[in-house]
């Protein structure tokens, strides 16, 4: 007997690993759109957001708690995912999020509103061509004009020498059990057998050996979902971009942010393509070959650029702030596969000082304060600082008068309890930031009332109150 798959070929008999993805941050997605000249949408009065393939909804619920004026929808065909997500939603008291147990072809019957943002993570490379067409239909009809889509997929050429690993595992292990986790364990065991007996594929393929070592550190549920789904095909960027053009979307940018700058993320010898590539598709394809890309976080928009990338006018209303103290912020970074960035000019310290005192202020307010610099210079400097996580887009202005707080909100108490019983960092919803933020376990324990009498008690609670935790 074979493990259970959905009609689309995706595994439905086990739950996927649930976690929060910072890349889903709507305010960061909005900022990336502005970076590429797309008219910056106004989210101040709320927005609509849909996560297609939401799993148990940790990211969807976290963002809903951090953006109470917005409306969130999570869609997943796995009933256990939705059951667990709905249980969390109710305990957390989150009323601006709807979780739906649906296939992608079924959601039209729910009369969902048009969306400002649609997220598709861990889906597009793992479903049939028919399901891909359903997803493009959703993007075509339900994403608003000017809307933003985040779409992830396994990419080529990075996967080219490694794809046989998946084929070996499936061919050998499928049918060995009805339990997909046992099948995955048997598949990994078989790969280790091939490596240990010096099979030429592993002997002549260093990348395959490294991948096998990496797989040994992954949760077995990840391996089952990643490699044992019926439809699994990495894509070249051109394929994905041309697919999305059919849905009326244009490529805008990608995460991590440094990948949007060829002069930063490419070796010096490969940078000439940044000025000679005939179009963005050619540039992205070149970049993927130089960097041997295996996975892409791509941002598409239902719009065309209306501004220059560094237009002060298009950035004027975007809010920024600090999530760390100035002493914790590093203004240098070695870009993987690229060059080292160091931000040493006075403009960077002036911007840090401004946002330290005016966390969540708009860039227009920054222009008015930093009169020694042209607005274009400020926009450019902030781009680099966001790339280094020195400053971040914010949803709201941080109040100077910190309200007294007795502890975490009901939603964050729920999130903390879930995460404190598992491995990994604690992420809490911050309404001022508009997304989840990382909280150290000791600080989370203190906010939950599990520790007492620490010297830093006041600072922990003041920070939590300032961010709306």
C-alpha positions as CSV (number, residue, x, y, z in Angstrom):
1,X,0.0,0.0,0.0
2,X,1.0,3.6,-0.6
3,X,0.9,6.6,1.8
4,X,-2.1,8.9,1.4
5,X,-1.7,11.8,-1.0
6,X,-4.2,14.5,-2.0
7,X,-5.6,14.8,-5.5
8,X,-2.9,17.4,-6.2
9,X,-0.2,14.8,-5.3
10,X,0.7,16.5,-2.0
11,X,1.1,14.4,1.2
12,X,-1.9,14.8,3.5
13,X,-1.5,12.0,6.0
14,X,1.0,13.9,8.3
15,X,1.3,17.4,9.5
16,X,4.0,19.7,8.4
17,X,6.4,21.5,10.8
18,X,4.8,24.7,12.1
19,X,6.8,27.8,12.5
20,X,6.8,31.5,11.9
21,X,8.4,32.9,8.8
22,X,9.7,36.5,9.0
23,X,9.6,36.8,5.2
24,X,5.8,36.9,5.4
25,X,6.0,40.3,7.1
26,X,3.5,42.5,5.1
27,X,5.4,45.7,5.9
28,X,8.6,44.3,4.5
29,X,6.8,43.0,1.4
30,X,5.4,46.6,1.0
31,X,8.9,48.0,1.3
32,X,10.4,45.7,-1.3
33,X,7.7,46.7,-3.7
34,X,8.6,50.4,-3.1
35,X,12.3,49.6,-3.6
36,X,11.5,48.5,-7.1
37,X,9.4,51.5,-8.0
38,X,6.0,50.1,-7.3
39,X,3.5,52.6,-5.9
40,X,3.6,51.9,-2.2
41,X,0.1,50.7,-1.0
42,X,-1.4,52.3,2.0
43,X,-1.9,49.8,4.7
44,X,-2.5,52.3,7.5
45,X,-6.3,51.5,7.7
46,X,-5.9,47.8,7.2
47,X,-5.4,45.3,4.4
48,X,-6.4,41.8,3.3
49,X,-3.9,38.9,3.4
50,X,-4.2,35.3,2.3
51,X,-1.7,32.4,3.0
52,X,-2.4,29.6,0.6
53,X,-1.0,26.4,2.1
54,X,-0.9,27.9,5.6
55,X,-0.2,24.7,7.5
56,X,-1.3,25.1,11.1
57,X,-1.3,28.8,10.6
58,X,1.5,30.0,13.0
59,X,2.6,32.7,10.6
60,X,-0.9,33.7,9.6
61,X,-2.1,33.9,13.2
62,X,1.1,35.8,14.4
63,X,0.6,38.4,11.7
64,X,-3.1,38.7,12.4
65,X,-2.3,39.4,16.1
66,X,0.3,42.0,15.1
67,X,-2.1,43.7,12.6
68,X,-5.5,43.9,14.3
69,X,-6.9,46.3,11.7
70,X,-6.2,43.8,8.8
71,X,-8.1,40.7,7.8
72,X,-6.2,37.4,7.4
73,X,-7.2,34.2,5.7
74,X,-5.3,30.9,5.8
75,X,-6.1,28.0,3.5
76,X,-4.9,24.4,3.8
77,X,-6.4,21.1,2.7
78,X,-5.0,19.1,5.6
79,X,-7.8,18.9,8.3
80,X,-5.3,18.4,11.2
81,X,-3.5,21.6,10.2
82,X,-6.7,23.6,10.3
83,X,-8.0,21.9,13.4
84,X,-4.8,22.8,15.3
85,X,-4.7,26.3,13.9
86,X,-8.3,26.9,14.8
87,X,-7.6,25.7,18.3
88,X,-4.7,28.1,18.6
89,X,-6.8,31.0,17.2
90,X,-9.6,30.5,19.7
91,X,-7.3,30.2,22.7
92,X,-5.3,33.3,21.5
93,X,-8.5,35.3,21.1
94,X,-7.7,36.3,17.5
95,X,-10.8,37.4,15.7
96,X,-9.4,38.9,12.5
97,X,-8.3,35.6,11.0
98,X,-10.3,32.9,9.2
99,X,-8.7,29.4,8.6
100,X,-10.3,27.3,5.9
101,X,-9.9,23.6,5.2
102,X,-10.0,23.7,1.4
103,X,-8.2,22.7,-1.7
104,X,-7.1,25.6,-3.9
105,X,-9.8,24.7,-6.4
106,X,-12.5,25.0,-3.8
107,X,-11.9,28.4,-2.3
108,X,-14.0,30.3,-4.9
109,X,-17.1,29.0,-3.2
110,X,-16.2,31.0,0.0
111,X,-16.6,34.4,-1.6
112,X,-13.3,35.6,-0.2
113,X,-12.5,39.3,-0.6
114,X,-9.9,40.5,-3.0
115,X,-6.4,40.4,-1.4
116,X,-3.7,43.0,-1.0
117,X,-1.2,40.2,-0.3
118,X,-1.1,36.5,-1.2
119,X,1.6,34.2,0.1
120,X,2.5,30.8,-1.4
121,X,5.3,29.2,0.6
122,X,6.4,25.6,0.0
123,X,3.7,24.9,-2.5
124,X,4.6,25.7,-6.1
125,X,7.4,23.2,-6.6
126,X,5.4,20.4,-5.0
127,X,2.1,20.3,-6.8
128,X,0.8,19.1,-10.2
129,X,0.6,21.4,-13.3
130,X,-3.2,21.4,-12.8
131,X,-2.9,22.7,-9.3
132,X,-0.3,25.3,-10.4
133,X,-3.0,26.5,-12.9
134,X,-5.5,26.8,-10.1
135,X,-3.1,28.9,-8.1
136,X,-2.5,31.2,-11.0
137,X,-6.2,31.6,-11.4
138,X,-6.5,32.6,-7.7
139,X,-3.7,35.2,-8.2
140,X,-5.3,36.4,-11.4
141,X,-8.8,36.9,-9.9
142,X,-8.3,37.5,-6.2
143,X,-5.1,39.6,-6.0
144,X,-6.0,43.3,-6.2
145,X,-4.4,45.6,-8.8
146,X,-1.2,46.8,-7.1
147,X,-1.3,43.6,-4.9
148,X,1.8,41.7,-3.8
149,X,2.5,38.0,-4.0
150,X,5.3,36.1,-2.2
151,X,6.0,32.7,-4.0
152,X,8.7,30.3,-3.0
153,X,10.0,27.3,-4.9
154,X,13.0,24.9,-5.3
155,X,15.2,26.4,-7.9
156,X,17.7,25.3,-10.6
157,X,20.5,25.0,-11.2
158,X,21.2,24.4,-7.5
159,X,19.0,21.3,-7.4
160,X,20.4,19.8,-10.6
161,X,23.1,17.5,-9.1
162,X,20.9,16.7,-6.1
163,X,17.6,15.8,-7.6
164,X,18.6,12.1,-8.0
165,X,18.7,11.9,-4.2
166,X,14.9,12.3,-4.1
167,X,14.5,9.8,-7.0
168,X,16.7,7.2,-5.2
169,X,14.7,7.5,-2.0
170,X,11.3,7.3,-3.6
171,X,12.1,4.5,-6.0
172,X,13.6,2.4,-3.2
173,X,11.3,3.2,-0.2
174,X,7.8,3.9,-1.6
175,X,5.6,0.9,-0.9
176,X,7.7,-0.3,2.0
177,X,5.0,1.0,4.5
178,X,1.7,2.9,4.6
179,X,3.3,5.2,7.2
180,X,5.0,8.0,5.2
181,X,7.4,8.7,8.1
182,X,8.6,5.1,8.0
183,X,9.0,5.4,4.3
184,X,11.1,8.5,4.7
185,X,13.3,6.9,7.3
186,X,13.8,3.9,5.0
187,X,14.7,6.2,2.1
188,X,17.3,8.1,4.2
189,X,18.7,4.7,5.4
190,X,19.1,3.6,1.8
191,X,21.0,6.8,0.9
192,X,23.4,6.2,3.8
193,X,23.9,2.6,2.5
194,X,24.8,4.0,-0.9
195,X,27.2,6.5,0.5
196,X,28.9,4.1,3.0
197,X,29.4,1.5,0.2
198,X,31.1,4.2,-1.9
199,X,28.6,4.3,-4.7
200,X,30.0,6.4,-7.6
201,X,27.2,8.9,-7.4
202,X,28.3,9.9,-3.9
203,X,32.0,9.4,-4.6
204,X,31.9,11.8,-7.5
205,X,29.4,14.2,-6.1
206,X,30.6,16.1,-3.0
207,X,27.4,18.2,-3.0
208,X,25.3,15.0,-2.6
209,X,27.3,13.9,0.4
210,X,26.9,17.3,2.0
211,X,23.2,17.2,1.4
212,X,22.9,13.8,2.9
213,X,24.6,15.0,6.0
214,X,22.2,18.0,6.1
215,X,19.2,15.8,5.8
216,X,20.3,13.8,8.8
217,X,19.7,17.0,10.9
218,X,16.2,17.7,9.6
219,X,12.9,16.7,11.1
220,X,11.6,13.5,9.4
221,X,8.3,15.3,8.7
222,X,10.2,17.8,6.6
223,X,11.9,15.1,4.6
224,X,8.6,13.3,4.0
225,X,6.9,16.5,2.7
226,X,9.9,17.7,0.8
227,X,10.9,14.6,-1.1
228,X,8.0,12.1,-1.1
229,X,5.2,14.1,-2.5
230,X,4.1,12.9,-5.9
231,X,4.9,16.0,-7.8
232,X,8.3,17.5,-7.1
233,X,10.1,19.7,-9.7
234,X,12.6,22.5,-9.2
235,X,12.2,25.4,-11.5
236,X,14.4,27.8,-13.3
237,X,13.5,31.4,-12.5
238,X,12.4,32.0,-16.1
239,X,9.8,29.2,-15.8
240,X,8.4,30.7,-12.6
241,X,8.4,34.2,-13.9
242,X,6.7,33.3,-17.2
243,X,4.1,31.2,-15.2
244,X,3.2,34.3,-13.1
245,X,3.1,36.6,-16.1
246,X,0.1,34.4,-17.2
247,X,-1.6,35.5,-14.0
248,X,-0.9,39.2,-14.7
249,X,2.0,39.5,-12.3
250,X,5.5,41.0,-12.8
251,X,8.6,40.0,-10.9
252,X,9.5,42.6,-8.3
253,X,12.3,41.4,-6.0
254,X,13.3,38.7,-3.6
255,X,14.5,37.8,-0.1
256,X,17.1,38.0,1.3
257,X,17.2,41.7,0.4
258,X,20.9,41.7,-0.6
259,X,20.0,39.4,-3.6
260,X,18.3,42.4,-5.2
261,X,21.7,44.1,-5.7
262,X,24.0,42.4,-8.2
263,X,26.9,44.6,-7.2
264,X,26.7,43.2,-3.7
265,X,25.6,39.6,-4.0
266,X,27.8,38.6,-7.0
267,X,31.6,38.1,-7.1
268,X,33.4,41.0,-8.8
269,X,34.2,39.0,-11.9
270,X,30.5,38.3,-12.5
271,X,29.1,41.8,-11.9
272,X,29.3,43.1,-15.5
273,X,25.9,41.4,-16.2
274,X,24.2,44.0,-13.9
275,X,24.6,46.5,-16.7
276,X,24.6,44.3,-19.8
277,X,21.7,41.9,-19.1
278,X,18.9,42.6,-21.7
279,X,16.2,42.3,-19.0
280,X,15.5,41.3,-15.4
281,X,14.8,37.6,-16.3
282,X,18.2,37.3,-17.9
283,X,19.9,39.0,-14.9
284,X,18.1,36.7,-12.4
285,X,19.0,33.6,-14.5
286,X,22.6,34.6,-14.6
287,X,22.7,35.3,-10.9
288,X,21.2,31.9,-10.1
289,X,23.9,30.2,-12.1
290,X,26.7,32.2,-10.5
291,X,25.3,31.6,-7.0
292,X,24.0,28.0,-7.7
293,X,20.6,28.9,-6.3
294,X,18.6,26.1,-4.7
295,X,15.6,28.0,-3.3
296,X,14.0,31.3,-4.1
297,X,11.7,33.7,-2.1
298,X,10.3,35.7,-5.0
299,X,8.0,38.7,-4.8
300,X,5.6,39.5,-7.7
301,X,3.3,42.4,-8.1
302,X,0.1,43.1,-10.1
303,X,1.5,46.4,-11.2
304,X,4.3,48.0,-13.1
305,X,6.9,50.5,-11.8
306,X,5.8,54.1,-11.5
307,X,8.7,55.6,-9.6
308,X,12.5,55.4,-9.7
309,X,13.8,52.8,-7.2
310,X,15.2,55.5,-4.9
311,X,12.3,57.9,-5.3
312,X,11.8,59.9,-2.0
313,X,8.2,60.5,-2.9
314,X,7.4,56.7,-3.0
315,X,9.2,56.1,0.3
316,X,8.0,59.2,2.2
317,X,5.2,57.5,4.2
318,X,7.1,54.3,5.1
319,X,7.8,54.0,8.8
320,X,11.1,52.7,10.1
321,X,12.5,51.9,13.5
322,X,15.0,49.9,15.6
323,X,14.4,46.4,17.1
324,X,17.8,46.5,18.9
325,X,19.6,49.0,21.0
326,X,22.2,51.0,19.1
327,X,25.0,49.2,20.9
328,X,23.7,45.8,19.5
329,X,23.5,47.0,15.9
330,X,26.2,45.9,13.5
331,X,26.8,48.1,10.4
332,X,28.9,45.5,8.5
333,X,28.1,42.2,6.9
334,X,29.8,39.6,4.8
335,X,27.3,38.8,2.0
336,X,27.3,35.0,1.3
337,X,28.9,34.6,-2.1
338,X,29.4,38.3,-2.5
339,X,31.3,41.2,-1.0
340,X,31.6,42.6,2.5
341,X,29.5,45.7,3.3
342,X,30.6,48.3,5.8
343,X,28.5,51.4,6.5
344,X,30.9,53.9,8.0
345,X,29.6,57.4,7.0
346,X,28.1,59.9,9.4
347,X,24.7,59.6,7.7
348,X,24.3,56.1,9.1
349,X,24.9,57.1,12.7
350,X,22.6,60.1,12.2
351,X,19.8,57.9,11.0
352,X,20.3,55.4,13.9
353,X,20.2,58.3,16.4
354,X,17.0,59.6,14.8
355,X,15.1,56.3,14.8
356,X,16.4,55.6,18.3
357,X,14.5,58.7,19.5
358,X,11.7,58.5,16.9
359,X,11.1,54.7,16.5
360,X,8.4,54.2,13.8
361,X,8.7,57.7,12.3
362,X,8.1,58.0,8.6
363,X,10.9,58.6,6.1
364,X,9.4,62.0,5.3
365,X,9.9,62.9,9.0
366,X,13.5,61.7,8.6
367,X,14.0,64.0,5.6
368,X,12.8,66.9,7.6
369,X,15.2,66.1,10.5
370,X,18.3,65.3,8.5
371,X,18.4,68.5,6.4
372,X,22.1,68.2,5.7
373,X,21.4,65.3,3.4
374,X,19.3,65.0,0.2
375,X,16.2,62.8,0.5
376,X,17.7,60.5,-2.1
377,X,20.8,60.0,0.1
378,X,18.6,59.1,3.0
379,X,16.6,56.6,1.0
380,X,19.8,55.0,-0.3
381,X,21.4,54.8,3.2
382,X,18.2,53.3,4.7
383,X,18.2,50.7,1.9
384,X,21.6,49.4,3.1
385,X,20.6,49.6,6.7
386,X,17.5,47.6,6.2
387,X,19.6,45.0,4.3
388,X,21.8,44.7,7.4
389,X,18.7,44.6,9.8
390,X,20.0,47.8,11.4
391,X,16.6,49.4,10.8
392,X,13.3,47.8,9.9
393,X,10.0,48.9,8.4
394,X,7.5,49.5,11.1
395,X,3.7,49.6,11.1
396,X,3.2,52.4,13.7
397,X,5.0,55.0,15.6
398,X,6.3,53.9,19.0
399,X,4.8,55.9,21.8
400,X,7.2,57.9,23.9
401,X,5.1,57.4,27.0
402,X,5.3,53.7,27.8
403,X,2.1,52.3,29.2
404,X,2.2,50.2,32.3
405,X,1.8,46.5,31.4
406,X,1.1,43.5,33.6
407,X,2.4,40.9,31.1
408,X,1.9,39.6,27.6
409,X,-1.3,39.9,25.6
410,X,-3.6,36.8,25.4
411,X,-2.4,36.1,21.9
412,X,1.3,36.3,22.9
413,X,0.8,34.3,26.0
414,X,-0.6,31.5,23.8
415,X,2.2,31.8,21.3
416,X,4.8,31.7,24.0
417,X,3.3,28.7,25.7
418,X,3.3,26.8,22.3
419,X,6.9,27.7,21.6
420,X,8.3,27.3,25.0
421,X,7.3,23.6,25.0
422,X,9.3,23.0,21.7
423,X,12.8,23.6,20.4
424,X,13.5,26.9,18.7
425,X,13.3,30.6,19.4
426,X,10.3,32.4,20.9
427,X,8.5,34.7,18.4
428,X,5.8,37.1,19.7
429,X,3.4,39.4,17.8
430,X,4.4,43.1,18.0
431,X,1.6,45.4,16.7
432,X,3.9,48.4,16.6
433,X,6.3,46.5,14.3
434,X,3.4,44.8,12.5
435,X,5.0,41.3,12.5
436,X,6.6,38.8,14.8
437,X,9.8,39.6,16.8
438,X,12.3,37.3,18.3
439,X,12.2,37.2,22.1
440,X,14.8,35.5,24.2
441,X,13.6,32.6,26.4
442,X,14.6,34.2,29.6
443,X,12.7,37.4,28.7
444,X,9.7,35.4,27.6
445,X,9.8,33.5,30.8
446,X,9.8,36.8,32.8
447,X,6.9,38.2,30.8
448,X,5.0,35.0,31.5
449,X,5.7,35.4,35.2
450,X,7.9,32.3,35.5
451,X,10.9,34.2,36.9
452,X,11.1,37.0,39.5
453,X,13.4,39.6,40.9
454,X,15.8,40.1,37.9
455,X,17.6,43.4,37.6
456,X,16.4,43.8,34.0
457,X,12.8,43.2,34.8
458,X,11.8,46.9,34.1
459,X,13.6,47.0,30.8
460,X,12.0,43.8,29.6
461,X,8.5,45.0,30.4
462,X,9.1,48.5,29.0
463,X,10.3,47.0,25.7
464,X,7.3,44.7,25.6
465,X,4.9,47.6,26.3
466,X,6.5,49.8,23.6
467,X,6.1,47.1,21.0
468,X,2.6,46.3,22.1
469,X,3.3,42.8,23.2
